[in-house]
Amino acid sequence: MSDHKINLIREIGWNRANIRFYRAHYTLLKELQDVAQQVADDLLSYCYNSSRQEHRTTCIHVTDIATRAHQTLDSLIHRECEAYNAWNELWDNEPAKEMA
């Protein structure tokens, strides 16, 4: 196989990895948007549906919402770190460096 074809195959692989990186970040941002919307909806629901007598129960529900949001954000941060690590490895093996 010619060097030109090999370099094209490497570049295609690099471009696919690039697309995976951007897709992963789009997915993370979409999930973050969904979490933020769910938290806002839950908080508004408890705000409008609770009375003063239910204050203690409402606080527990708000704490549950915050805990779930925090756990989801931790997961998203971990996945973002994995995507950045893959991205850094990708740049270490960039086709332009290999062709030079």
C-alpha positions as CSV (number, residue, x, y, z in Angstrom):
1,M,0.0,0.0,0.0
2,S,1.4,3.4,-0.9
3,D,2.4,6.0,1.7
4,H,-0.3,8.3,0.4
5,K,-3.1,5.7,1.1
6,I,-1.7,4.9,4.5
7,N,-1.7,8.6,5.4
8,L,-5.2,9.0,4.1
9,I,-6.4,6.0,6.2
10,R,-4.7,7.6,9.3
11,E,-6.3,10.9,8.6
12,I,-9.7,9.3,8.3
13,G,-9.2,7.5,11.6
14,W,-8.1,10.8,13.2
15,N,-11.2,12.6,11.8
16,R,-13.5,9.8,13.1
17,A,-11.9,10.2,16.6
18,N,-12.4,13.9,16.3
19,I,-16.1,13.4,15.5
20,R,-16.4,11.0,18.5
21,F,-14.9,13.7,20.8
22,Y,-17.4,16.4,19.6
23,R,-20.3,13.9,19.8
24,A,-19.3,13.0,23.3
25,H,-19.3,16.6,24.4
26,Y,-22.6,17.3,22.7
27,T,-24.1,14.4,24.5
28,L,-22.7,15.6,27.8
29,L,-24.0,19.1,27.3
30,K,-27.4,17.8,26.3
31,E,-27.5,15.6,29.5
32,L,-26.5,18.7,31.5
33,Q,-29.3,20.7,29.9
34,D,-31.8,17.9,30.8
35,V,-30.6,17.7,34.4
36,A,-30.9,21.5,34.8
37,Q,-34.4,21.5,33.3
38,Q,-35.4,18.5,35.6
39,V,-34.0,20.3,38.7
40,A,-35.8,23.5,37.8
41,D,-39.1,21.6,37.1
42,D,-38.8,19.6,40.4
43,L,-38.1,22.7,42.5
44,L,-40.9,24.7,40.9
45,S,-43.3,21.8,41.5
46,Y,-42.4,21.6,45.2
47,C,-42.6,25.3,45.5
48,Y,-46.1,25.6,44.1
49,N,-47.4,22.3,45.6
50,S,-46.1,22.7,49.2
51,S,-47.8,24.5,52.1
52,R,-46.2,25.9,55.2
53,Q,-47.2,22.8,57.1
54,E,-45.2,20.7,54.6
55,H,-42.0,22.8,55.0
56,R,-40.0,20.0,56.6
57,T,-41.0,17.4,53.9
58,T,-40.3,20.0,51.2
59,C,-36.8,20.5,52.6
60,I,-36.2,16.8,52.4
61,H,-37.4,16.7,48.8
62,V,-35.2,19.7,47.9
63,T,-32.2,17.9,49.4
64,D,-33.0,14.8,47.4
65,I,-33.2,16.9,44.2
66,A,-29.9,18.5,45.0
67,T,-28.3,15.2,45.8
68,R,-29.5,13.6,42.5
69,A,-28.2,16.7,40.6
70,H,-24.8,16.5,42.3
71,Q,-24.4,12.8,41.6
72,T,-25.4,13.4,37.9
73,L,-22.9,16.3,37.7
74,D,-20.1,14.1,39.2
75,S,-20.8,11.5,36.5
76,L,-20.8,14.1,33.7
77,I,-17.5,15.5,35.0
78,H,-15.9,12.0,35.1
79,R,-17.1,11.4,31.5
80,E,-15.8,14.8,30.4
81,C,-12.4,13.9,31.8
82,E,-12.4,10.7,29.9
83,A,-13.3,12.5,26.7
84,Y,-10.5,15.1,27.3
85,N,-8.0,12.3,28.0
86,A,-8.9,10.6,24.7
87,W,-8.7,14.0,23.0
88,N,-5.2,14.6,24.3
89,E,-4.1,11.2,23.2
90,L,-5.6,12.0,19.8
91,W,-3.5,15.2,19.5
92,D,-0.4,13.3,20.5
93,N,-0.9,11.1,17.5
94,E,-2.1,13.8,15.1
95,P,-1.7,12.8,11.4
96,A,0.2,16.0,10.5
97,K,2.9,15.1,13.1
98,E,3.2,11.6,11.6
99,M,3.4,12.9,8.0
100,A,6.1,15.5,8.9
